[in-house]
């Protein structure tokens, strides 16, 4: 696929992407996701390295495993991992299938946000074991 074909996808690795799911006819169903991501903002803000969300939306963020690892320095990995799991559960339980974020400057299908949260959750797991940071070793 060309870069233009990936225009609305979210890059999560060198050759890994979360594919855009069309929102045609569903824009009016969108609900705000920002409050559901409350515990993740310290990490998300550090991922905003390519540009600013107000300009580039999700393309402003480095969601690669390397970008997430770099952003985690000096942050509480276990707290962020737990916040990610909590956000994923809240998004999954939400009544709408379309979410919008003013902070991220993005609108997406629920499945896209869930895939992104699952990816971030994997990346915030304890590095020694790749088990959730909240589980005993």
N, C-alpha and C positions, 0 to 999 in steps of 0.2 A: 504494500500500500504506500501511496505517496503521502507526504506531509499534509497535502490538501485533503486527502481522504480521511486523515486523522484529525481534521480541524476541530471537531467537537468532542473528541475522546480525551480522556485524562491519562497522561503518561505516568506510569508507576515503576518503570524500569527502562533499561536501554531498549529493549524490544518488547516491553509489556505495557499494555494499555487497557483501560476500562472503557469499553465501547459505549458511545452515546446511544441512548434509546429515545426515539422520537417522542416529542411532547405534543404533536399536532392534535388540536382539539381538546387539549387538557390543561392549557395554561391557566385557565380560571380556577382550577382545582388546587393550585399551589398553596402550600402553607409554609410559614417561616420555620426554618430549621435552626436558626442561630441559638435559640435558648436550649435546644437539645444538645448542642455542642459545647455547652458552658464550660465544662472542665477541661476541654481540649484547646482552648484559645492560647495558652502559653506556648504550646507546641505549634499550632497552626500559624501563629504570628511569626515564629522563627522559620517556617517553611516558605514564607513569602520572600523569595530571594531573586527570582528572575525579573520581576517587575512589581507593580502594585496591583492589588485585586481590582481597584477602581478602574484601572486601565485594561488589564488583560484577563480578568476573571481567574479561572482555575489555572490558566497558563502561567500565572505569576508564581505558582507554588511548585516546590521541588518535592514531589511525593515518592521519589525513588528511595529504596532502602538506605542508600548512602546519604541522601539528603536528610532523611528522618534520623538516622544515627547521629549525624552532625548536629542536628537541631536539639537532640536529647541531652547534649552535654550540659551539665549543671542543672538539669531539670529532674524531677522525681519520676523516674521511669515507671515505678509501680503505681503511683497515683495516676499517671497519664494512661497507663494500660487499663486500669480500672475505669477511668473516665471514658475511655474509648468503648469498652464493653457496655457500659451503661448507656452511652449515646446510641450504640448499635441496637440495643434492646428497645430504647425509646423510639427510634426511627422505625423499626420493624412494627411496633405497636401502633404507630400513628395512623389515623383514619385515612389520610390522603396517600395517593401514589405519586404525587408530584411535590417537590420541595423547592423553596427558593431561599437564598441567603443573600441579604444585602451586604454583609461583611465580606463574603467570598465573591460577590458579584456573579452569582451563578444560579441557574435553575436546572433541576435534573429530575429524572425519574427516581423513585425510591430505590429501585434495584441498583442504580449507579451509586447512590450515596451509601447503600449497604456494602457494596463491593469495596468502595474506598475505605469505609470504616473497618472492614475485615482486614484489608491490607495494612492499614495503620496499626491495628491491633496486633497483627503478626509481627510487625516491625518494632513494636514497643515491648514485646515479650522479652524476658530475661535472655541476654545473648548467650550465656553459657549452655543453656538447655533448650532455648527457644520454646520454653513452657511459659505460660502466663506468669508475669512477675509476682502475682499475688499467691501463687501456689508454693508450698514448701518444697525444698529440694532434698 
